């Protein structure tokens, strides 16, 4: 299976209505918030806080794509 096949299957999976409903659920929001906060904290520590504004912007942008908020 090549990268094109994997990409096509991923697109089909993410386009499914049930998957979209799950991604927009309250449960997904809670899980994504915890995960995004952890990743943002780790990135901040790795960069010594030099890019905190950019990290927070990226975190907020990703948060808008998953869950309800």
PDB file of N, CA, C and O in Angstrom:
ATOM      1  N   UNK A   1       0.857  -1.175   0.000  1.00  0.00           N
ATOM      2  CA  UNK A   1       0.000   0.000   0.000  1.00  0.00           C
ATOM      3  C   UNK A   1       0.900   1.234   0.000  1.00  0.00           C
ATOM      4  O   UNK A   1       1.746   1.407   0.877  1.00  0.00           O
ATOM      5  N   UNK A   2       0.699   2.080  -0.998  1.00  0.00           N
ATOM      6  CA  UNK A   2       1.501   3.292  -1.126  1.00  0.00           C
ATOM      7  C   UNK A   2       0.923   4.452  -0.343  1.00  0.00           C
ATOM      8  O   UNK A   2      -0.172   4.365   0.211  1.00  0.00           O
ATOM      9  N   UNK A   3       1.675   5.536  -0.307  1.00  0.00           N
ATOM     10  CA  UNK A   3       1.251   6.729   0.425  1.00  0.00           C
ATOM     11  C   UNK A   3      -0.040   7.305  -0.158  1.00  0.00           C
ATOM     12  O   UNK A   3      -0.871   7.838   0.578  1.00  0.00           O
ATOM     13  N   UNK A   4      -0.207   7.200  -1.476  1.00  0.00           N
ATOM     14  CA  UNK A   4      -1.444   7.702  -2.083  1.00  0.00           C
ATOM     15  C   UNK A   4      -2.660   6.911  -1.620  1.00  0.00           C
ATOM     16  O   UNK A   4      -3.729   7.476  -1.392  1.00  0.00           O
ATOM     17  N   UNK A   5      -2.488   5.593  -1.483  1.00  0.00           N
ATOM     18  CA  UNK A   5      -3.585   4.749  -1.004  1.00  0.00           C
ATOM     19  C   UNK A   5      -3.939   5.088   0.445  1.00  0.00           C
ATOM     20  O   UNK A   5      -5.112   5.168   0.807  1.00  0.00           O
ATOM     21  N   UNK A   6      -2.918   5.281   1.257  1.00  0.00           N
ATOM     22  CA  UNK A   6      -3.134   5.616   2.669  1.00  0.00           C
ATOM     23  C   UNK A   6      -3.829   6.969   2.775  1.00  0.00           C
ATOM     24  O   UNK A   6      -4.762   7.132   3.560  1.00  0.00           O
ATOM     25  N   UNK A   7      -3.375   7.935   1.987  1.00  0.00           N
ATOM     26  CA  UNK A   7      -3.978   9.270   2.002  1.00  0.00           C
ATOM     27  C   UNK A   7      -5.443   9.211   1.594  1.00  0.00           C
ATOM     28  O   UNK A   7      -6.290   9.852   2.216  1.00  0.00           O
ATOM     29  N   UNK A   8      -5.742   8.448   0.558  1.00  0.00           N
ATOM     30  CA  UNK A   8      -7.119   8.322   0.091  1.00  0.00           C
ATOM     31  C   UNK A   8      -8.005   7.687   1.155  1.00  0.00           C
ATOM     32  O   UNK A   8      -9.123   8.146   1.390  1.00  0.00           O
ATOM     33  N   UNK A   9      -7.509   6.631   1.799  1.00  0.00           N
ATOM     34  CA  UNK A   9      -8.292   5.972   2.854  1.00  0.00           C
ATOM     35  C   UNK A   9      -8.513   6.917   4.037  1.00  0.00           C
ATOM     36  O   UNK A   9      -9.599   6.937   4.616  1.00  0.00           O
ATOM     37  N   UNK A  10      -7.500   7.692   4.397  1.00  0.00           N
ATOM     38  CA  UNK A  10      -7.635   8.651   5.500  1.00  0.00           C
ATOM     39  C   UNK A  10      -8.666   9.715   5.158  1.00  0.00           C
ATOM     40  O   UNK A  10      -9.476  10.086   6.007  1.00  0.00           O
ATOM     41  N   UNK A  11      -8.646  10.205   3.938  1.00  0.00           N
ATOM     42  CA  UNK A  11      -9.629  11.211   3.512  1.00  0.00           C
ATOM     43  C   UNK A  11     -11.047  10.649   3.552  1.00  0.00           C
ATOM     44  O   UNK A  11     -11.979  11.323   3.990  1.00  0.00           O
ATOM     45  N   UNK A  12     -11.200   9.417   3.093  1.00  0.00           N
ATOM     46  CA  UNK A  12     -12.516   8.767   3.127  1.00  0.00           C
ATOM     47  C   UNK A  12     -12.991   8.607   4.570  1.00  0.00           C
ATOM     48  O   UNK A  12     -14.155   8.862   4.879  1.00  0.00           O
ATOM     49  N   UNK A  13     -12.081   8.184   5.454  1.00  0.00           N
ATOM     50  CA  UNK A  13     -12.412   7.991   6.863  1.00  0.00           C
ATOM     51  C   UNK A  13     -12.853   9.305   7.492  1.00  0.00           C
ATOM     52  O   UNK A  13     -13.882   9.366   8.165  1.00  0.00           O
ATOM     53  N   UNK A  14     -12.070  10.356   7.270  1.00  0.00           N
ATOM     54  CA  UNK A  14     -12.381  11.647   7.879  1.00  0.00           C
ATOM     55  C   UNK A  14     -13.621  12.296   7.277  1.00  0.00           C
ATOM     56  O   UNK A  14     -14.232  13.156   7.912  1.00  0.00           O
ATOM     57  N   UNK A  15     -13.999  11.905   6.072  1.00  0.00           N
ATOM     58  CA  UNK A  15     -15.187  12.453   5.439  1.00  0.00           C
ATOM     59  C   UNK A  15     -16.474  11.786   5.877  1.00  0.00           C
ATOM     60  O   UNK A  15     -17.560  12.274   5.568  1.00  0.00           O
ATOM     61  N   UNK A  16     -16.369  10.679   6.593  1.00  0.00           N
ATOM     62  CA  UNK A  16     -17.550   9.950   7.053  1.00  0.00           C
ATOM     63  C   UNK A  16     -18.333  10.791   8.065  1.00  0.00           C
ATOM     64  O   UNK A  16     -17.739  11.399   8.956  1.00  0.00           O
ATOM     65  N   UNK A  17     -19.647  10.829   7.932  1.00  0.00           N
ATOM     66  CA  UNK A  17     -20.485  11.625   8.830  1.00  0.00           C
ATOM     67  C   UNK A  17     -20.347  11.209  10.287  1.00  0.00           C
ATOM     68  O   UNK A  17     -20.334  12.067  11.169  1.00  0.00           O
ATOM     69  N   UNK A  18     -20.244   9.917  10.556  1.00  0.00           N
ATOM     70  CA  UNK A  18     -20.107   9.447  11.940  1.00  0.00           C
ATOM     71  C   UNK A  18     -18.788   9.907  12.545  1.00  0.00           C
ATOM     72  O   UNK A  18     -18.735  10.270  13.720  1.00  0.00           O
ATOM     73  N   UNK A  19     -17.738   9.896  11.757  1.00  0.00           N
ATOM     74  CA  UNK A  19     -16.434  10.361  12.236  1.00  0.00           C
ATOM     75  C   UNK A  19     -16.499  11.861  12.522  1.00  0.00           C
ATOM     76  O   UNK A  19     -15.989  12.324  13.542  1.00  0.00           O
ATOM     77  N   UNK A  20     -17.121  12.610  11.630  1.00  0.00           N
ATOM     78  CA  UNK A  20     -17.249  14.053  11.836  1.00  0.00           C
ATOM     79  C   UNK A  20     -18.060  14.362  13.099  1.00  0.00           C
ATOM     80  O   UNK A  20     -17.721  15.278  13.849  1.00  0.00           O
ATOM     81  N   UNK A  21     -19.122  13.602  13.329  1.00  0.00           N
ATOM     82  CA  UNK A  21     -19.926  13.787  14.541  1.00  0.00           C
ATOM     83  C   UNK A  21     -19.093  13.495  15.789  1.00  0.00           C
ATOM     84  O   UNK A  21     -19.186  14.221  16.778  1.00  0.00           O
ATOM     85  N   UNK A  22     -18.290  12.451  15.750  1.00  0.00           N
ATOM     86  CA  UNK A  22     -17.446  12.099  16.895  1.00  0.00           C
ATOM     87  C   UNK A  22     -16.411  13.185  17.158  1.00  0.00           C
ATOM     88  O   UNK A  22     -16.125  13.504  18.313  1.00  0.00           O
ATOM     89  N   UNK A  23     -15.850  13.753  16.100  1.00  0.00           N
ATOM     90  CA  UNK A  23     -14.843  14.807  16.271  1.00  0.00           C
ATOM     91  C   UNK A  23     -15.438  16.087  16.851  1.00  0.00           C
ATOM     92  O   UNK A  23     -14.721  16.896  17.440  1.00  0.00           O
ATOM     93  N   UNK A  24     -16.735  16.271  16.687  1.00  0.00           N
ATOM     94  CA  UNK A  24     -17.405  17.476  17.185  1.00  0.00           C
ATOM     95  C   UNK A  24     -18.120  17.243  18.524  1.00  0.00           C
ATOM     96  O   UNK A  24     -18.950  18.056  18.930  1.00  0.00           O
ATOM     97  N   UNK A  25     -17.803  16.147  19.204  1.00  0.00           N
ATOM     98  CA  UNK A  25     -18.483  15.824  20.451  1.00  0.00           C
ATOM     99  C   UNK A  25     -17.810  16.486  21.660  1.00  0.00           C
ATOM    100  O   UNK A  25     -16.668  16.939  21.582  1.00  0.00           O
ATOM    101  N   UNK A  26     -18.538  16.531  22.771  1.00  0.00           N
ATOM    102  CA  UNK A  26     -17.991  17.062  24.026  1.00  0.00           C
ATOM    103  C   UNK A  26     -16.814  16.217  24.509  1.00  0.00           C
ATOM    104  O   UNK A  26     -15.838  16.746  25.040  1.00  0.00           O
ATOM    105  N   UNK A  27     -16.912  14.907  24.322  1.00  0.00           N
ATOM    106  CA  UNK A  27     -15.834  14.013  24.753  1.00  0.00           C
ATOM    107  C   UNK A  27     -14.562  14.319  23.964  1.00  0.00           C
ATOM    108  O   UNK A  27     -13.476  14.373  24.543  1.00  0.00           O
ATOM    109  N   UNK A  28     -14.682  14.517  22.665  1.00  0.00           N
ATOM    110  CA  UNK A  28     -13.516  14.855  21.838  1.00  0.00           C
ATOM    111  C   UNK A  28     -12.928  16.191  22.273  1.00  0.00           C
ATOM    112  O   UNK A  28     -11.710  16.365  22.264  1.00  0.00           O
ATOM    113  N   UNK A  29     -13.778  17.130  22.650  1.00  0.00           N
ATOM    114  CA  UNK A  29     -13.312  18.438  23.109  1.00  0.00           C
ATOM    115  C   UNK A  29     -12.446  18.299  24.354  1.00  0.00           C
ATOM    116  O   UNK A  29     -11.375  18.900  24.432  1.00  0.00           O
ATOM    117  N   UNK A  30     -12.893  17.519  25.320  1.00  0.00           N
ATOM    118  CA  UNK A  30     -12.121  17.334  26.553  1.00  0.00           C
ATOM    119  C   UNK A  30     -10.785  16.656  26.305  1.00  0.00           C
ATOM    120  O   UNK A  30      -9.756  17.068  26.841  1.00  0.00           O
ATOM    121  N   UNK A  31     -10.812  15.625  25.499  1.00  0.00           N
ATOM    122  CA  UNK A  31      -9.577  14.897  25.190  1.00  0.00           C
ATOM    123  C   UNK A  31      -8.622  15.789  24.413  1.00  0.00           C
ATOM    124  O   UNK A  31      -7.429  15.838  24.713  1.00  0.00           O
ATOM    125  N   UNK A  32      -9.141  16.491  23.417  1.00  0.00           N
ATOM    126  CA  UNK A  32      -8.272  17.335  22.599  1.00  0.00           C
ATOM    127  C   UNK A  32      -7.682  18.478  23.410  1.00  0.00           C
ATOM    128  O   UNK A  32      -6.523  18.840  23.207  1.00  0.00           O
ATOM    129  N   UNK A  33      -8.460  19.058  24.333  1.00  0.00           N
ATOM    130  CA  UNK A  33      -7.933  20.135  25.169  1.00  0.00           C
ATOM    131  C   UNK A  33      -6.740  19.656  25.997  1.00  0.00           C
ATOM    132  O   UNK A  33      -5.718  20.337  26.075  1.00  0.00           O
ATOM    133  N   UNK A  34      -6.877  18.489  26.608  1.00  0.00           N
ATOM    134  CA  UNK A  34      -5.774  17.946  27.414  1.00  0.00           C
ATOM    135  C   UNK A  34      -4.546  17.676  26.559  1.00  0.00           C
ATOM    136  O   UNK A  34      -3.425  18.011  26.942  1.00  0.00           O
ATOM    137  N   UNK A  35      -4.763  17.072  25.407  1.00  0.00           N
ATOM    138  CA  UNK A  35      -3.657  16.745  24.512  1.00  0.00           C
ATOM    139  C   UNK A  35      -2.981  18.015  23.990  1.00  0.00           C
ATOM    140  O   UNK A  35      -1.754  18.119  24.009  1.00  0.00           O
ATOM    141  N   UNK A  36      -3.769  18.965  23.530  1.00  0.00           N
ATOM    142  CA  UNK A  36      -3.200  20.203  22.995  1.00  0.00           C
ATOM    143  C   UNK A  36      -2.463  20.996  24.070  1.00  0.00           C
ATOM    144  O   UNK A  36      -1.417  21.585  23.793  1.00  0.00           O
ATOM    145  N   UNK A  37      -2.991  21.019  25.287  1.00  0.00           N
ATOM    146  CA  UNK A  37      -2.305  21.696  26.383  1.00  0.00           C
ATOM    147  C   UNK A  37      -0.964  21.037  26.678  1.00  0.00           C
ATOM    148  O   UNK A  37       0.033  21.724  26.898  1.00  0.00           O
ATOM    149  N   UNK A  38      -0.938  19.717  26.683  1.00  0.00           N
ATOM    150  CA  UNK A  38       0.305  18.985  26.949  1.00  0.00           C
ATOM    151  C   UNK A  38       1.346  19.248  25.865  1.00  0.00           C
ATOM    152  O   UNK A  38       2.520  19.469  26.165  1.00  0.00           O
ATOM    153  N   UNK A  39       0.917  19.224  24.617  1.00  0.00           N
ATOM    154  CA  UNK A  39       1.844  19.469  23.505  1.00  0.00           C
ATOM    155  C   UNK A  39       2.352  20.913  23.559  1.00  0.00           C
ATOM    156  O   UNK A  39       3.541  21.156  23.355  1.00  0.00           O
ATOM    157  N   UNK A  40       1.476  21.855  23.826  1.00  0.00           N
ATOM    158  CA  UNK A  40       1.888  23.260  23.907  1.00  0.00           C
ATOM    159  C   UNK A  40       2.875  23.472  25.048  1.00  0.00           C
ATOM    160  O   UNK A  40       3.860  24.193  24.891  1.00  0.00           O
ATOM    161  N   UNK A  41       2.620  22.852  26.190  1.00  0.00           N
ATOM    162  CA  UNK A  41       3.554  22.966  27.324  1.00  0.00           C
ATOM    163  C   UNK A  41       4.913  22.379  26.977  1.00  0.00           C
ATOM    164  O   UNK A  41       5.947  22.970  27.289  1.00  0.00           O
ATOM    165  N   UNK A  42       4.915  21.219  26.334  1.00  0.00           N
ATOM    166  CA  UNK A  42       6.174  20.581  25.952  1.00  0.00           C
ATOM    167  C   UNK A  42       6.934  21.449  24.953  1.00  0.00           C
ATOM    168  O   UNK A  42       8.148  21.613  25.072  1.00  0.00           O
ATOM    169  N   UNK A  43       6.234  22.000  23.978  1.00  0.00           N
ATOM    170  CA  UNK A  43       6.878  22.858  22.981  1.00  0.00           C
ATOM    171  C   UNK A  43       7.460  24.107  23.635  1.00  0.00           C
ATOM    172  O   UNK A  43       8.551  24.550  23.275  1.00  0.00           O
ATOM    173  N   UNK A  44       6.742  24.665  24.582  1.00  0.00           N
ATOM    174  CA  UNK A  44       7.230  25.847  25.292  1.00  0.00           C
ATOM    175  C   UNK A  44       8.507  25.529  26.072  1.00  0.00           C
ATOM    176  O   UNK A  44       9.462  26.306  26.056  1.00  0.00           O
ATOM    177  N   UNK A  45       8.516  24.396  26.745  1.00  0.00           N
ATOM    178  CA  UNK A  45       9.706  23.991  27.502  1.00  0.00           C
ATOM    179  C   UNK A  45      10.888  23.758  26.572  1.00  0.00           C
ATOM    180  O   UNK A  45      12.011  24.163  26.875  1.00  0.00           O
ATOM    181  N   UNK A  46      10.636  23.100  25.434  1.00  0.00           N
ATOM    182  CA  UNK A  46      11.716  22.808  24.487  1.00  0.00           C
ATOM    183  C   UNK A  46      12.308  24.067  23.877  1.00  0.00           C
ATOM    184  O   UNK A  46      13.496  24.103  23.557  1.00  0.00           O
ATOM    185  N   UNK A  47      11.498  25.090  23.715  1.00  0.00           N
ATOM    186  CA  UNK A  47      11.975  26.329  23.100  1.00  0.00           C
ATOM    187  C   UNK A  47      12.336  27.393  24.133  1.00  0.00           C
ATOM    188  O   UNK A  47      12.658  28.527  23.778  1.00  0.00           O
ATOM    189  N   UNK A  48      12.282  27.029  25.392  1.00  0.00           N
ATOM    190  CA  UNK A  48      12.636  27.982  26.441  1.00  0.00           C
ATOM    191  C   UNK A  48      11.682  29.157  26.528  1.00  0.00           C
ATOM    192  O   UNK A  48      12.049  30.222  27.025  1.00  0.00           O
ATOM    193  N   UNK A  49      10.461  28.972  26.050  1.00  0.00           N
ATOM    194  CA  UNK A  49       9.454  30.028  26.125  1.00  0.00           C
ATOM    195  C   UNK A  49       9.602  31.102  25.058  1.00  0.00           C
ATOM    196  O   UNK A  49       8.847  32.074  25.056  1.00  0.00           O
ATOM    197  N   UNK A  50      10.565  30.943  24.146  1.00  0.00           N
ATOM    198  CA  UNK A  50      10.830  31.964  23.127  1.00  0.00           C
ATOM    199  C   UNK A  50       9.680  32.121  22.133  1.00  0.00           C
ATOM    200  O   UNK A  50       9.516  33.187  21.538  1.00  0.00           O
ATOM    201  N   UNK A  51       8.898  31.083  21.952  1.00  0.00           N
ATOM    202  CA  UNK A  51       7.855  31.105  20.928  1.00  0.00           C
ATOM    203  C   UNK A  51       6.473  30.871  21.520  1.00  0.00           C
ATOM    204  O   UNK A  51       5.594  30.325  20.852  1.00  0.00           O
ATOM    205  N   UNK A  52       6.278  31.274  22.751  1.00  0.00           N
ATOM    206  CA  UNK A  52       5.010  31.006  23.430  1.00  0.00           C
ATOM    207  C   UNK A  52       3.796  31.576  22.686  1.00  0.00           C
ATOM    208  O   UNK A  52       2.745  30.936  22.643  1.00  0.00           O
ATOM    209  N   UNK A  53       3.929  32.765  22.105  1.00  0.00           N
ATOM    210  CA  UNK A  53       2.797  33.360  21.384  1.00  0.00           C
ATOM    211  C   UNK A  53       2.417  32.516  20.161  1.00  0.00           C
ATOM    212  O   UNK A  53       1.238  32.268  19.907  1.00  0.00           O
ATOM    213  N   UNK A  54       3.432  32.081  19.414  1.00  0.00           N
ATOM    214  CA  UNK A  54       3.169  31.263  18.231  1.00  0.00           C
ATOM    215  C   UNK A  54       2.618  29.895  18.626  1.00  0.00           C
ATOM    216  O   UNK A  54       1.725  29.368  17.963  1.00  0.00           O
ATOM    217  N   UNK A  55       3.144  29.326  19.696  1.00  0.00           N
ATOM    218  CA  UNK A  55       2.674  28.024  20.171  1.00  0.00           C
ATOM    219  C   UNK A  55       1.212  28.123  20.593  1.00  0.00           C
ATOM    220  O   UNK A  55       0.408  27.248  20.273  1.00  0.00           O
ATOM    221  N   UNK A  56       0.876  29.174  21.301  1.00  0.00           N
ATOM    222  CA  UNK A  56      -0.511  29.355  21.751  1.00  0.00           C
ATOM    223  C   UNK A  56      -1.452  29.566  20.565  1.00  0.00           C
ATOM    224  O   UNK A  56      -2.571  29.052  20.554  1.00  0.00           O
ATOM    225  N   UNK A  57      -0.994  30.325  19.568  1.00  0.00           N
ATOM    226  CA  UNK A  57      -1.813  30.523  18.362  1.00  0.00           C
ATOM    227  C   UNK A  57      -2.058  29.201  17.644  1.00  0.00           C
ATOM    228  O   UNK A  57      -3.177  28.926  17.210  1.00  0.00           O
ATOM    229  N   UNK A  58      -1.023  28.388  17.519  1.00  0.00           N
ATOM    230  CA  UNK A  58      -1.153  27.090  16.861  1.00  0.00           C
ATOM    231  C   UNK A  58      -2.077  26.176  17.659  1.00  0.00           C
ATOM    232  O   UNK A  58      -2.890  25.451  17.085  1.00  0.00           O
ATOM    233  N   UNK A  59      -1.949  26.213  18.985  1.00  0.00           N
ATOM    234  CA  UNK A  59      -2.796  25.398  19.860  1.00  0.00           C
ATOM    235  C   UNK A  59      -4.266  25.787  19.693  1.00  0.00           C
ATOM    236  O   UNK A  59      -5.139  24.925  19.585  1.00  0.00           O
ATOM    237  N   UNK A  60      -4.526  27.097  19.674  1.00  0.00           N
ATOM    238  CA  UNK A  60      -5.900  27.583  19.534  1.00  0.00           C
ATOM    239  C   UNK A  60      -6.483  27.237  18.162  1.00  0.00           C
ATOM    240  O   UNK A  60      -7.656  26.884  18.046  1.00  0.00           O
ATOM    241  N   UNK A  61      -5.657  27.342  17.141  1.00  0.00           N
ATOM    242  CA  UNK A  61      -6.104  26.997  15.791  1.00  0.00           C
ATOM    243  C   UNK A  61      -6.471  25.523  15.695  1.00  0.00           C
ATOM    244  O   UNK A  61      -7.501  25.173  15.118  1.00  0.00           O
ATOM    245  N   UNK A  62      -5.639  24.665  16.255  1.00  0.00           N
ATOM    246  CA  UNK A  62      -5.929  23.225  16.251  1.00  0.00           C
ATOM    247  C   UNK A  62      -7.187  22.931  17.066  1.00  0.00           C
ATOM    248  O   UNK A  62      -7.984  22.071  16.692  1.00  0.00           O
ATOM    249  N   UNK A  63      -7.364  23.635  18.168  1.00  0.00           N
ATOM    250  CA  UNK A  63      -8.530  23.406  19.040  1.00  0.00           C
ATOM    251  C   UNK A  63      -9.843  23.701  18.330  1.00  0.00           C
ATOM    252  O   UNK A  63     -10.862  23.071  18.612  1.00  0.00           O
ATOM    253  N   UNK A  64      -9.820  24.652  17.416  1.00  0.00           N
ATOM    254  CA  UNK A  64     -11.046  24.995  16.683  1.00  0.00           C
ATOM    255  C   UNK A  64     -11.484  23.875  15.741  1.00  0.00           C
ATOM    256  O   UNK A  64     -12.645  23.813  15.335  1.00  0.00           O
ATOM    257  N   UNK A  65     -10.546  22.990  15.397  1.00  0.00           N
ATOM    258  CA  UNK A  65     -10.848  21.927  14.436  1.00  0.00           C
ATOM    259  C   UNK A  65     -11.464  20.683  15.073  1.00  0.00           C
ATOM    260  O   UNK A  65     -12.037  19.845  14.377  1.00  0.00           O
ATOM    261  N   UNK A  66     -11.344  20.563  16.401  1.00  0.00           N
ATOM    262  CA  UNK A  66     -11.808  19.365  17.093  1.00  0.00           C
ATOM    263  C   UNK A  66     -12.717  19.762  18.255  1.00  0.00           C
ATOM    264  O   UNK A  66     -12.439  20.732  18.960  1.00  0.00           O
ATOM    265  N   UNK A  67     -13.768  19.035  18.448  1.00  0.00           N
ATOM    266  CA  UNK A  67     -14.651  19.261  19.587  1.00  0.00           C
ATOM    267  C   UNK A  67     -15.707  20.310  19.315  1.00  0.00           C
ATOM    268  O   UNK A  67     -16.085  20.560  18.170  1.00  0.00           O
ATOM    269  N   UNK A  68     -16.171  20.913  20.383  1.00  0.00           N
ATOM    270  CA  UNK A  68     -17.315  21.822  20.284  1.00  0.00           C
ATOM    271  C   UNK A  68     -16.945  23.275  20.490  1.00  0.00           C
ATOM    272  O   UNK A  68     -17.765  24.146  20.197  1.00  0.00           O
ATOM    273  N   UNK A  69     -15.759  23.583  20.976  1.00  0.00           N
ATOM    274  CA  UNK A  69     -15.353  24.973  21.231  1.00  0.00           C
ATOM    275  C   UNK A  69     -14.225  25.393  20.345  1.00  0.00           C
ATOM    276  O   UNK A  69     -13.764  26.531  20.430  1.00  0.00           O
TER     277      UNK A  69
END
